[in-house]
Amino acid sequence: MSMTTTSLDRKIDTRLKEHDARYTRGRRLVVTTLAGSDGPKSAGELHADIGSTIPLSSLYRSLAVLEESGVLVPHFTKLGVARYELAEWLQGHHHHLVCLHCGAVEDLALPQSYEERVRELVEEIGSTVSFTPVNHAFEIEGICSRCA
């Protein structure tokens, strides 16, 4: 993550105040853990990473508050498990690589030339169905190097 934690914390603190929520120690731990990860994480993975510092019930409440305020975005797996990551306004535009074996999700930032081609394709698809796209995200499913 290119943004310093202090800058990130200020942005999130401001956003949470706009939603009448506090930036508690537990919420900071969730944000710090996600900011340092290489992809979205489930509540269970976050709890394992953070440890017993935050009770599981508090972790779920923190995830809900951070999601409601637009700080976190959930991504749902085919099995219905939610994996969370920082919203695009905080960490930038990217896509995901999803392992069909182990379920690992990794962030993928495309080179600008690829991203421009994807954007053009999204606009072409939108125009064929009378739809105006404003954003896009995609996941590439396959087998990660650990499972290959």
Helices and strands as residue ranges (DSSP letters): H 5-18, H 25-35, E 41-42, H 43-50, G 51-53, H 56-68, E 72-76, E 82-86, H 88-91, E 95-99, E 105-108, H 112-128, E 139-142
